[in-house]
């Protein structure tokens, strides 16, 4: 059910498409037989009616269902980039004409032969063979993508889809979305997608940051973040290292599916049960306090605020700190979120804290799945191969049992890992 990545570079594009494919396969299987690619606003009714648990029988997905989920996802994403008004589809003219009217395996043969002799060494080479079609009808765009899907499944597919997304948004709009338009959208030397590209595919705007809304730097300068809710979300390892703060728009998407950014790769995390995003008492209180804290945070996502701003947070959240705790937090002249949160966890509830003598408040256990599209050799489920056998290249799907809070503190985990 997953997109396979054989070489490094395109994971930012592939993982984002994969997240949307999972949304359609898991939560809208009954819609796959319909030709029209519904707009995102028309796909939310099921969640508003009731909680939904998708099937874990992934092997039941037919090749036709997976192909239609891919086409629906691509169409939805391109219209998202085009403000739900238009979609631009970029293909290769040297191939498009050859496969129109062709059927099945003959398309693959035509594409393979055309790509074998195709050499693109520069932007001008690409422009010579690029074909661009514009659509305002989701049905027409769906049919075009469906006809051209062999091209998007070729080695040029990720690049062509990225070009389609950029043109759907409009190049002037893409540059206006960015904080620094002079920087490349694809990072050298390995061709990794920038955060602008990932955000464009997730929310339709090529903004460079992952926090909510805009951050006012003063003097008329702003940093742009995510301004709307999203269908599928985003998480990053960099947040755990305090390099950034992912906002609620990306952390709490409409469906429990997240693109996950690590140091040099993008993967997908998802749940089958939409209830995993329901907040319990601890999480609701944390969200309330964190929202008040973030509203005062002018550090660019660094997670610290001034003493004056801290007192405003305490007033808004009805937290009454003992004088010694207050002095300890304020003695450096600024307050760090992680230190403040530890104090809240040890503060009695009647003082506005979250101290829990039972140890049950906020406890949750649930299952997640992690999809990594990098192909690994696999022969009939085994890593071993014998002479003459060609191993199958497969992505990896891992089931995770998650306990909140974790069973170990970070210190305990590191101590165990070192043994």
Protein Blocks (a to p, Z undefined) as FASTA:
>chain_A
ZZcdfbghjlmmmmmmmmmmmmmmmmmmmlmmpmbacdfklmmmmmmmpccdddfblklp
cfklmmmmmmmmmmmmmmmmnoomaccddddfklmmmmgopahjlmmmmmmmmmmmpccf
bfklmmmmpccdddfbfklmmmmmmmmmmmmmmmklmmmmmmmmmmmnopklmmmmpmbl
mbcfbdcfkopacfklmmmmmnopacfbfbehjadebjhiacdddfbdcfbdcddfklmn
opaccdfklmmcfbdcdddddfkbccddddfblklmpccfklmmmmmmmmmmmmmmcngo
nopacfklmmmmmmmnopacdfklmmmmmmnopacfklmmmmmmmpcfklopabdfkomg
opacdddddddfbdcddeehiabdcehiacdddddddddddddddfbdfklmmmmmmZZ
